[in-house]
Amino acid sequence: MIRLALDQLAGEDPAAADFAMLCAFLAPEPVPVRWLAAAAGSTYPLGQQAADPLRWRMAVARIRQAALARITGSSVQMHRLTQAVLRGLASPGKPQRSGRGRKRCSRLPPGQSARPRSWPDGRR
């Protein structure tokens, strides 16, 4: 089911699929959607989608519609089982996916990447 949802999402919106894969390598705690949009940077196609607020909201909505993550208010949270399945689907030739999450977390002020409550809009 999860693979089917990801495949369908990739066909509709590659950036949303990339966003879902990114979430698979983050902590299973709620992550601020705005923080992820800001951290997307110039990564294609995710960065281009994040640069346009309307397109970014559409990508987030597609992830919710595909039931790959729970989107509540200003945060996204992916279930650990979904994360494990998506990690297993990640291409063995692309180990950089897990590095992307660490790289994006490294853009936060020192010491804040380990404390979700200190992230912008990270209050629960």
N, C-alpha and C positions, 0 to 999 in steps of 0.2 A: 504494500500500500504506500509506504513512504517513498519508495523508488518511483512508483507510478506518479505520485504527486509531484516529485521533483522533476521528473521527465516532462510532465505536462507544463509545469511552471517554466522550465527552461525553454520550451517551445513558444510560450506566450511572452515571456519577459526574461531574457538572459540575466539581466541585472538583479532581478528578484531571486533567481536561482542562485546567483553568486552570493547575494545577501544571506540566503538561507544556509549556504555552505559555510559562510563566515560564522554565523551563529552556532554552527555545529562545533566549532573549535573554541568558543568562548565558555565562560563559566555558566552553569545552569541557572544562575541568579538573574533577576530582571536587569536588563541593560538599557540605558536611555537611548531611545531611537535617535534623538538629536545628536547624541555623542557619536553614534555610528555614522550618521550622515556627515558629520564634520570630519570624522576620521577616514572616510572613504577615499579622500584625496583624489588622485588622478587615475586610480585603478580603473581600467576599462572592462566592462561597461558600467560597473557600479558607481564609479566616481562621477561620470557624466549624469547618471540618473539622480544622484544625491545633490548635484548642483542645481537642479530644478525642483523646487519644493513640491509642485504638483505631481511630477513624475515620481518623486521619492515617496510621496504618500500612496500613490498607486502601487508601487512595488511592495510597500509594507502591507497594503490591503490584500494584495495577491498572496502573500505568504500566509496571512490570516485565513483567506478563503481556501487555500490549499491545506489548511489545518496542520501546517508544519511548525507553527509557533503560536504562542498566546501573546496577543498585543493588547495591552491595557493602558489606556491613557497615553502616557509618554514613554512606555517601556516595552521591550520585547523579551520574551522568555521562552526558551525551547526546552522541552522535556529531555531528560537525560537519555532515555531510550531512543528518541528521535535523533539526538546528537550522535549516539553510538552508531545507528544505522547509516546516517549521512557520512560520518567519518569513514565507515567501511566502504562507502561508495566513492570516496575521493580517489582520484587517479593516483596509483602508486608512483607515477612519474612526476607528480606535482606536490612534493612535501611542503612547498612554500605556503600552502593554505593555512597550516597551523602557525606558521611564522607570521602570517599577516595579522592574526589576532594579537600576537605579542607585539608586533611592530606598531599597531594602532594603539595598544595600551601604553606603549612607551611614549606616545605623544602627550600623555596626561602629565600634570605636574608630578614631581618626584613623590613617591609614596602613596599616590592616590589610586593607582591601578589595582591595588589589592583591597581597596575599601570602596565597594560600590556605592555606599551611602554618601561618599564625598564627591561622586561624579556629578556633573551638572545634570539637573533634573533626575537624579538617581534616588530621590526620596521615595519610600514606599508608603 
